[in-house]
Amino acid sequence: MTVPIDSSRLYRWPSELIELVEAVTRTNPNNESTWIEWKSTLDLGDKSEYYHVAKHVLGFANRTIATARLHAGGHAYMIVGAEPGDLAGIEPVDPAVLRPRILRYVGPAVRWRAEYVSVRGHQVLVAVIDPPEHGDPIHPVRQQLDIHPKGRVLVRRPGSTDPADDFEIDQLVQRVRSGDGGLEISIEPIFPVVERRPSLPNTDELADAERTATLARPRADAPRPLKSGDPFSVTAAAFQNPAATAMVSAFEEPDKRSVEEYGKAVDRYSKAYSKALQSRCVWRLWRHRPICLRLEAVNLTEANFTDIELEIHVSGDVRSWPEELDDLCREDEPALPERPAALGTPKRRYRFGVEWDPSSLIRPPTLSNYRVPSINTGPNFTVRDTGSVTIDFDGIDLRPEQRLKLPPVRLLVESPEGSILDVEWKATAGNVPRRLTGSFRLTVGASTLSFDDIKVDRETDVNEDEDDD
């Protein structure tokens, strides 16, 4: 959920800030995000109360450019005197007193201002933090701030302001370096979760069960008891007539297979059945999008970048998808082999022209029934197993401020569910200098792919190419 207001707008003038405060009073308490924070009230006459404002001003100032641009034109807002369901207001202090008390913690380089607005007769403080820009420095704590020592770097996360970890420091360093010209892009995960490789069913056990069921079938030529009211009783009675039996035998040849020969045929069928099940598991896994690494390249500037080469390293117990399986998976779903005819099934002696099969009216599943993921569209890429996985993209062109979805990359993740994968990337462009680096993290999720219906031929369309949005 989000604050019930247009978060893409910039709120600058007093009337707009009042609108923002009113929206906060109507929102859910859990809707604090990367661009807005609130506090029910503070005693601005107490020095320690300024900790709350200073902490969040620093966190908002240390956002990445890409994150900031998602809301309010890059601006952020710290509101004091209002919260969801309550408008308490504050006792204002002179701005000449307020600003120096905040500056001692945040330093002079942070661009922000404080505004008082009157909302339904209550005074509310709104601290407006300007958008981060390329080349902006990292803003550390300038003086002991409650539990945060001098020099600590605080960053804004969804709903909280916390000490930066090593990856967030790397992102801020990238922001600093982006001010010297050259390549200015960001590589971001579309989905921060990649699914673990699922456990495959035991196809040998399934094949053994199928073999047992096939051998247990009754003979096809076993006499059928006649039951009163059986709609097939007339036909069954006719074939017990010697004349009718003679007529049928003129067109059919009795089954000459021995029990041993039938058993060997079932054994061959069982092996083919197991192999088909294995192929089906691979085929369905190939189409399962959540095993893919899905990324977006973002141009942070108004310049064109061409012929970008991008190297991405994914740490952890991760392997690449075997390319030799791609051809198999691009075809129809592998069919299950046909069961051997039951022992005693006669063969036809004659075939008169083209036979008509009523089942031909039912269109079997074909490639057009299954929406094949367009994995290989967009920039070319290769995947290398390097103890984990390294992915190389080339030929990426980014227009000004363009967000380009990169082709999804299938990964076989063996790391435990809930573990974190560190991802590092390096990029260069053909038309500008400087090599750019960055990093982010992925969480390993549980597999959502089920093989419960692996023994069933699916006849309905399967939507396996859902949008990433």
C-alpha positions as CSV (number, residue, x, y, z in Angstrom):
1,M,0.0,0.0,0.0
2,T,1.0,3.6,-0.5
3,V,0.1,7.0,0.9
4,P,-3.2,8.0,-0.7
5,I,-1.7,10.8,-2.8
6,D,0.1,11.1,-6.1
7,S,3.6,10.2,-5.2
8,S,5.0,11.2,-8.6
9,R,4.2,14.8,-7.9
10,L,6.6,17.4,-6.3
11,Y,5.1,19.0,-3.2
12,R,6.7,22.4,-2.8
13,W,4.3,25.2,-1.9
14,P,2.5,25.5,1.5
15,S,-0.9,24.5,-0.1
16,E,0.8,21.4,-1.5
17,L,2.5,20.5,1.8
18,I,-0.9,20.8,3.6
19,E,-2.3,18.3,1.0
20,L,0.6,16.0,1.8
21,V,0.0,16.2,5.6
22,E,-3.7,15.5,5.2
23,A,-2.8,12.4,3.1
24,V,-0.6,11.2,6.0
25,T,-3.5,11.4,8.5
26,R,-5.6,9.2,6.2
27,T,-3.0,6.5,5.4
28,N,-2.0,3.2,6.9
29,P,0.7,3.4,9.7
30,N,2.8,0.9,7.8
31,N,3.1,3.1,4.6
32,E,6.3,5.0,5.5
33,S,8.5,4.5,2.5
34,T,11.8,5.7,0.9
35,W,10.4,9.2,0.4
36,I,8.3,10.0,3.4
37,E,8.5,9.7,7.2
38,W,6.3,11.1,10.0
39,K,6.3,11.7,13.7
40,S,3.2,12.3,15.8
41,T,4.8,15.2,17.7
42,L,8.2,16.4,19.2
43,D,9.2,18.9,21.8
44,L,11.5,21.2,19.8
45,G,12.5,22.9,23.0
46,D,14.3,19.7,24.0
47,K,17.7,19.2,22.3
48,S,17.4,15.4,22.2
49,E,14.2,15.6,20.2
50,Y,16.2,17.0,17.2
51,Y,17.8,13.5,16.9
52,H,14.7,12.2,15.1
53,V,14.6,14.9,12.5
54,A,18.4,14.9,11.9
55,K,18.5,11.1,11.5
56,H,15.9,11.0,8.8
57,V,17.3,14.0,6.9
58,L,20.6,12.2,6.7
59,G,18.9,9.0,5.6
60,F,17.0,10.7,2.8
61,A,20.1,12.6,1.7
62,N,22.0,9.3,1.3
63,R,19.6,7.7,-1.1
64,T,20.7,6.6,-4.5
65,I,19.6,8.7,-7.5
66,A,17.6,5.8,-9.0
67,T,15.7,5.2,-5.8
68,A,15.0,8.9,-5.2
69,R,13.6,9.5,-8.7
70,L,10.8,7.0,-8.1
71,H,8.8,9.6,-6.0
72,A,8.1,13.3,-5.8
73,G,10.7,14.3,-8.3
74,G,13.4,12.9,-6.1
75,H,12.4,14.9,-3.0
76,A,11.7,13.4,0.4
77,Y,9.6,14.7,3.4
78,M,10.0,14.4,7.2
79,I,6.6,15.4,8.8
80,V,6.4,16.3,12.5
81,G,3.0,16.8,14.1
82,A,0.9,14.4,12.1
83,E,0.5,10.7,11.8
84,P,-2.1,8.2,10.5
85,G,-5.3,8.9,12.3
86,D,-4.0,11.8,14.3
87,L,-3.1,15.5,13.9
88,A,-1.5,16.6,17.1
89,G,0.7,19.5,15.8
90,I,3.8,20.9,17.5
91,E,4.9,24.0,19.2
92,P,7.0,25.8,16.6
93,V,10.4,27.3,17.3
94,D,12.2,30.1,15.4
95,P,13.8,28.7,12.2
96,A,17.0,30.6,13.2
97,V,17.1,28.2,16.2
98,L,15.8,25.1,14.4
99,R,18.2,25.0,11.5
100,P,21.5,25.3,13.4
101,R,20.5,22.5,15.8
102,I,19.9,20.2,12.8
103,L,23.1,21.3,10.9
104,R,25.4,20.2,13.8
105,Y,24.4,16.6,13.0
106,V,23.9,16.6,9.2
107,G,26.5,19.1,8.1
108,P,26.2,22.0,5.6
109,A,26.4,20.0,2.4
110,V,22.9,18.4,2.9
111,R,20.3,20.3,0.9
112,W,17.1,20.7,2.9
113,R,14.7,23.2,4.3
114,A,12.1,23.4,7.1
115,E,8.6,24.6,6.5
116,Y,5.7,25.2,9.0
117,V,2.2,24.8,7.7
118,S,-1.1,25.3,9.4
119,V,-3.4,22.2,9.1
120,R,-6.9,22.5,10.7
121,G,-5.5,24.9,13.3
122,H,-2.4,22.9,14.1
123,Q,1.2,23.8,13.3
124,V,3.0,21.0,11.5
125,L,6.7,20.9,10.6
126,V,7.7,19.6,7.2
127,A,11.4,19.1,6.5
128,V,11.9,18.9,2.7
129,I,15.0,17.1,1.5
130,D,16.2,17.9,-2.0
131,P,16.9,15.1,-4.6
132,P,20.4,13.6,-4.6
133,E,22.5,14.4,-7.6
134,H,25.5,12.9,-9.4
135,G,28.7,13.7,-7.6
136,D,27.0,14.3,-4.3
137,P,29.2,13.3,-1.3
138,I,28.4,10.7,1.2
139,H,26.8,12.5,4.3
140,P,28.0,10.9,7.6
141,V,26.8,11.8,11.1
142,R,28.8,14.9,12.0
143,Q,28.3,14.7,15.8
144,Q,27.1,11.9,18.2
145,L,23.5,11.5,17.2
146,D,21.7,9.5,19.9
147,I,23.1,5.9,19.5
148,H,24.9,6.8,16.3
149,P,28.6,7.9,16.6
150,K,30.3,10.6,14.6
151,G,31.2,9.3,11.1
152,R,28.4,6.7,10.8
153,V,26.6,6.6,7.5
154,L,22.8,6.4,7.7
155,V,20.6,5.4,4.7
156,R,17.0,5.3,4.1
157,R,15.3,2.0,3.6
158,P,11.5,1.4,3.1
159,G,10.0,2.5,6.4
160,S,13.2,3.0,8.4
161,T,16.5,4.8,8.5
162,D,19.5,2.6,9.5
163,P,23.3,2.3,9.4
164,A,24.5,1.5,5.8
165,D,25.9,-1.9,5.0
166,D,28.8,-2.5,2.7
167,F,26.6,-2.7,-0.4
168,E,24.9,0.6,0.3
169,I,28.3,2.2,0.9
170,D,29.3,1.0,-2.6
171,Q,26.2,2.5,-4.1
172,L,26.9,5.9,-2.5
173,V,30.5,5.7,-3.7
174,Q,29.1,5.1,-7.2
175,R,26.9,8.2,-6.8
176,V,30.0,10.2,-5.9
177,R,32.0,8.9,-8.9
178,S,29.1,9.6,-11.3
179,G,29.8,13.3,-11.0
180,D,33.1,13.2,-13.0
181,G,31.4,12.5,-16.4
182,G,31.4,9.3,-18.3
183,L,29.1,6.3,-17.9
184,E,26.2,6.9,-15.4
185,I,23.9,3.9,-15.3
186,S,22.4,1.6,-12.6
187,I,21.7,-2.1,-12.8
188,E,18.7,-3.1,-10.7
189,P,16.8,-6.3,-10.0
190,I,13.2,-6.3,-11.3
191,F,12.5,-9.0,-8.7
192,P,14.7,-9.2,-5.6
193,V,13.9,-12.9,-5.2
194,V,15.1,-15.8,-7.4
195,E,13.7,-19.3,-6.7
196,R,15.7,-22.2,-5.6
197,R,15.9,-25.2,-8.0
198,P,13.0,-27.5,-7.2
199,S,13.4,-31.1,-6.1
200,L,12.5,-33.3,-9.1
201,P,10.2,-36.3,-8.7
202,N,11.7,-39.8,-8.6
203,T,10.9,-40.8,-12.1
204,D,12.2,-44.4,-11.6
205,E,9.6,-44.9,-8.9
206,L,6.9,-43.4,-11.0
207,A,7.9,-45.7,-13.9
208,D,7.9,-48.8,-11.7
209,A,4.4,-48.0,-10.6
210,E,3.3,-47.5,-14.2
211,R,5.0,-50.9,-15.1
212,T,3.1,-52.6,-12.3
213,A,-0.2,-51.1,-13.3
214,T,0.4,-52.1,-16.9
215,L,1.3,-55.7,-16.1
216,A,-1.8,-56.0,-13.9
217,R,-4.3,-55.2,-16.7
218,P,-6.6,-58.1,-17.5
219,R,-6.2,-59.9,-20.9
220,A,-8.1,-58.2,-23.7
221,D,-9.6,-61.5,-24.8
222,A,-10.9,-62.5,-21.4
223,P,-14.6,-63.4,-21.6
224,R,-16.9,-60.8,-20.3
225,P,-19.8,-61.8,-18.1
226,L,-23.2,-60.8,-19.4
227,K,-25.2,-58.6,-17.1
228,S,-28.8,-57.7,-17.4
229,G,-29.2,-54.2,-18.5
230,D,-25.6,-53.9,-19.8
231,P,-25.9,-51.8,-23.0
232,F,-23.1,-53.8,-24.5
233,S,-24.7,-57.2,-23.6
234,V,-26.1,-57.6,-27.1
235,T,-22.8,-57.0,-28.8
236,A,-21.0,-59.3,-26.3
237,A,-23.6,-62.1,-26.9
238,A,-23.2,-61.8,-30.6
239,F,-19.4,-62.4,-30.4
240,Q,-20.1,-65.5,-28.4
241,N,-21.9,-66.8,-31.4
242,P,-19.7,-69.1,-33.5
243,A,-20.7,-67.5,-36.8
244,A,-20.0,-64.0,-35.5
245,T,-16.7,-65.2,-34.1
246,A,-15.7,-66.6,-37.5
247,M,-16.6,-63.4,-39.3
248,V,-14.5,-61.3,-36.9
249,S,-11.5,-63.7,-37.2
250,A,-11.5,-63.0,-41.0
251,F,-10.5,-59.4,-40.3
252,E,-8.4,-59.9,-37.1
253,E,-5.4,-61.9,-36.2
254,P,-5.1,-63.2,-32.7
255,D,-2.4,-61.9,-30.4
256,K,0.6,-64.3,-30.7
257,R,2.8,-62.7,-28.0
258,S,3.8,-64.8,-25.2
259,V,3.7,-63.7,-21.6
260,E,7.5,-63.3,-21.6
261,E,7.4,-61.2,-24.8
262,Y,4.7,-59.0,-23.3
263,G,6.8,-58.6,-20.2
264,K,9.8,-57.4,-22.2
265,A,7.6,-54.9,-24.1
266,V,6.4,-53.5,-20.8
267,D,10.0,-53.2,-19.6
268,R,10.9,-51.2,-22.7
269,Y,7.8,-49.1,-22.2
270,S,8.7,-48.5,-18.5
271,K,12.2,-47.2,-19.4
272,A,10.8,-44.9,-22.1
273,Y,8.2,-43.7,-19.6
274,S,10.9,-42.7,-17.1
275,K,12.9,-40.9,-19.7
276,A,9.8,-39.0,-20.9
277,L,9.0,-37.9,-17.3
278,Q,12.6,-36.6,-16.9
279,S,12.2,-34.6,-20.1
280,R,8.9,-33.2,-19.0
281,C,10.4,-32.0,-15.7
282,V,13.2,-30.2,-17.6
283,W,10.7,-28.8,-20.1
284,R,8.5,-27.3,-17.4
285,L,11.5,-26.0,-15.4
286,W,12.8,-24.2,-18.5
287,R,9.5,-22.3,-18.8
288,H,9.3,-21.4,-15.1
289,R,10.2,-17.7,-15.0
290,P,10.9,-17.4,-11.2
291,I,14.2,-19.3,-11.6
292,C,15.4,-16.5,-13.9
293,L,17.6,-13.5,-12.9
294,R,15.6,-10.5,-14.2
295,L,17.4,-7.2,-14.3
296,E,16.8,-3.6,-15.6
297,A,19.5,-1.3,-16.9
298,V,18.8,2.4,-16.1
299,N,20.3,5.4,-17.8
300,L,20.6,8.0,-15.0
301,T,21.4,10.9,-17.3
302,E,20.2,12.7,-20.4
303,A,23.0,11.4,-22.5
304,N,23.1,8.5,-24.9
305,F,25.2,5.4,-24.0
306,T,26.0,2.9,-26.7
307,D,27.6,-0.5,-27.0
308,I,27.6,-1.1,-23.2
309,E,29.4,-4.2,-22.1
310,L,28.1,-5.5,-18.7
311,E,29.6,-8.2,-16.5
312,I,27.5,-9.6,-13.7
313,H,28.8,-12.0,-11.1
314,V,26.3,-13.9,-8.9
315,S,27.8,-15.5,-5.8
316,G,26.6,-18.5,-3.9
317,D,25.8,-22.1,-4.9
318,V,24.5,-21.2,-8.4
319,R,25.0,-22.9,-11.7
320,S,24.2,-22.0,-15.3
321,W,21.4,-23.6,-17.3
322,P,22.8,-26.3,-19.6
323,E,22.6,-24.9,-23.2
324,E,22.3,-28.4,-24.7
325,L,18.8,-28.7,-23.2
326,D,17.5,-25.5,-24.9
327,D,16.5,-27.2,-28.2
328,L,14.5,-29.9,-26.4
329,C,12.7,-27.3,-24.4
330,R,11.7,-25.1,-27.3
331,E,9.7,-27.9,-28.8
332,D,6.3,-29.3,-27.7
333,E,6.1,-30.8,-24.2
334,P,7.5,-34.3,-24.5
335,A,4.7,-36.8,-24.9
336,L,4.4,-39.9,-22.8
337,P,5.0,-43.2,-24.7
338,E,2.0,-45.3,-25.7
339,R,1.2,-48.2,-23.5
340,P,1.7,-51.7,-25.1
341,A,-1.6,-53.2,-26.0
342,A,-2.9,-55.5,-23.4
343,L,-2.0,-59.2,-23.8
344,G,-4.6,-60.8,-26.0
345,T,-5.4,-57.7,-28.1
346,P,-5.9,-58.9,-31.7
347,K,-4.3,-57.2,-34.7
348,R,-6.2,-56.2,-37.8
349,R,-5.5,-58.2,-40.9
350,Y,-6.5,-55.6,-43.4
351,R,-6.6,-51.8,-43.6
352,F,-8.9,-50.2,-46.1
353,G,-7.6,-46.8,-47.2
354,V,-7.3,-43.9,-44.8
355,E,-8.9,-44.7,-41.4
356,W,-10.8,-42.0,-39.7
357,D,-10.1,-41.5,-36.0
358,P,-12.7,-39.5,-34.0
359,S,-9.9,-38.3,-31.7
360,S,-8.5,-36.3,-34.6
361,L,-11.2,-33.8,-33.9
362,I,-9.5,-32.9,-30.6
363,R,-6.5,-30.7,-31.3
364,P,-3.6,-31.9,-29.2
365,P,-1.3,-29.5,-27.4
366,T,1.1,-27.9,-29.8
367,L,3.8,-25.3,-29.4
368,S,1.2,-22.6,-30.1
369,N,-0.7,-23.7,-27.0
370,Y,2.2,-22.8,-24.7
371,R,3.4,-19.2,-24.5
372,V,7.2,-19.7,-24.8
373,P,9.1,-17.2,-22.8
374,S,11.0,-14.8,-25.1
375,I,14.2,-15.3,-23.1
376,N,16.6,-14.6,-25.9
377,T,15.3,-11.3,-27.1
378,G,17.3,-8.1,-26.5
379,P,21.0,-7.8,-25.9
380,N,23.1,-11.0,-26.3
381,F,24.5,-12.6,-23.3
382,T,26.6,-15.6,-22.3
383,V,26.8,-17.4,-18.9
384,R,29.9,-18.9,-17.4
385,D,30.3,-21.2,-14.5
386,T,33.0,-19.6,-12.5
387,G,32.6,-21.4,-9.1
388,S,29.3,-19.5,-9.1
389,V,27.9,-17.7,-12.2
390,T,29.2,-14.8,-14.3
391,I,26.9,-13.3,-17.0
392,D,28.3,-11.2,-19.8
393,F,25.9,-8.9,-21.8
394,D,27.1,-6.9,-24.8
395,G,25.6,-4.5,-27.3
396,I,23.4,-2.6,-24.8
397,D,22.3,0.8,-25.9
398,L,20.5,3.2,-23.5
399,R,18.7,6.3,-24.5
400,P,18.5,9.3,-22.1
401,E,16.8,8.2,-18.9
402,Q,15.7,4.9,-20.4
403,R,14.9,1.9,-18.3
404,L,15.7,-1.3,-20.3
405,K,14.7,-4.7,-19.2
406,L,17.5,-7.2,-19.9
407,P,16.8,-10.7,-21.2
408,P,16.0,-13.0,-18.2
409,V,18.8,-15.4,-17.4
410,R,18.0,-19.0,-16.2
411,L,19.9,-20.0,-13.1
412,L,20.0,-23.2,-11.2
413,V,20.2,-22.0,-7.6
414,E,21.2,-24.6,-5.0
415,S,21.7,-22.2,-2.0
416,P,19.3,-22.8,0.8
417,E,15.9,-21.0,0.9
418,G,16.2,-17.6,2.6
419,S,19.9,-17.2,2.0
420,I,21.3,-14.1,0.4
421,L,23.2,-14.0,-3.0
422,D,25.6,-11.1,-3.5
423,V,25.6,-9.7,-7.0
424,E,28.3,-7.4,-8.3
425,W,28.4,-5.8,-11.8
426,K,30.9,-3.9,-14.0
427,A,30.0,-1.9,-17.0
428,T,31.8,0.0,-19.8
429,A,30.4,1.9,-22.8
430,G,31.9,2.4,-26.3
431,N,31.2,6.2,-26.5
432,V,32.2,7.4,-23.0
433,P,35.2,6.9,-20.7
434,R,35.3,5.3,-17.2
435,R,34.4,1.9,-15.9
436,L,31.4,1.7,-13.6
437,T,30.8,-0.8,-10.8
438,G,27.9,-1.6,-8.5
439,S,26.2,-4.3,-6.4
440,F,22.9,-5.5,-5.0
441,R,21.5,-8.5,-3.2
442,L,19.0,-11.3,-4.1
443,T,17.1,-13.5,-1.7
444,V,16.7,-17.2,-2.5
445,G,13.0,-18.1,-2.4
446,A,11.3,-21.5,-2.2
447,S,10.3,-23.1,-5.5
448,T,6.7,-22.7,-6.6
449,L,7.0,-25.2,-9.4
450,S,4.9,-28.3,-8.9
451,F,5.3,-31.6,-10.7
452,D,2.1,-33.1,-9.3
453,D,0.5,-33.4,-12.8
454,I,3.7,-34.6,-14.6
455,K,1.9,-37.8,-15.7
456,V,-1.0,-35.8,-17.2
457,D,-1.1,-34.3,-20.7
458,R,-2.0,-30.7,-20.3
459,E,-4.6,-29.6,-22.8
460,T,-5.2,-26.0,-21.8
461,D,-3.1,-22.9,-22.5
462,V,-0.4,-22.3,-20.0
463,N,0.6,-18.6,-19.4
464,E,4.3,-19.0,-18.9
465,D,5.3,-15.6,-20.3
466,E,3.9,-13.2,-17.7
467,D,5.0,-9.6,-17.7
468,D,7.7,-8.7,-15.2
469,D,5.7,-5.8,-13.9
